[in-house]
Amino acid sequence: MKDGRRLCVPLAYFPRLLKATKEQRQKYTISGGGSGLHWKDIDEDICVKSLMMGIYDTTRGKEK
């Protein structure tokens, strides 16, 4: 975060990231003007605000 804080959550909360290779996980872009992360190769988007509210992967059981 801009103030130096880090937000850590278990990788298991995001099945697509968990199944991705290390190289795929490292290939992300900052999206939403800094409010999220996007992994194009694995079709994953994470919103920092949602993480802070305790909302994780909402596609469990609906994976592509």
HELIX and SHEET records of a PDB file:
HELIX    1   1 LEU A   11  TYR A   13  5                                   3    
HELIX    2   2 PRO A   15  LYS A   19  1                                   5    
HELIX    3   3 LYS A   22  GLN A   26  1                                   5    
HELIX    4   4 GLY A   32  GLY A   34  5                                   3    
HELIX    5   5 LYS A   40  ILE A   42  5                                   3    
HELIX    6   6 VAL A   48  MET A   52  1                                   5    
SHEET    1   A 3 THR A  29  SER A  31  0                                        
SHEET    2   A 3 GLY A  36  TRP A  39 -1                                        
SHEET    3   A 3 GLU A  44  CYS A  47 -1                                        
END                                                                             
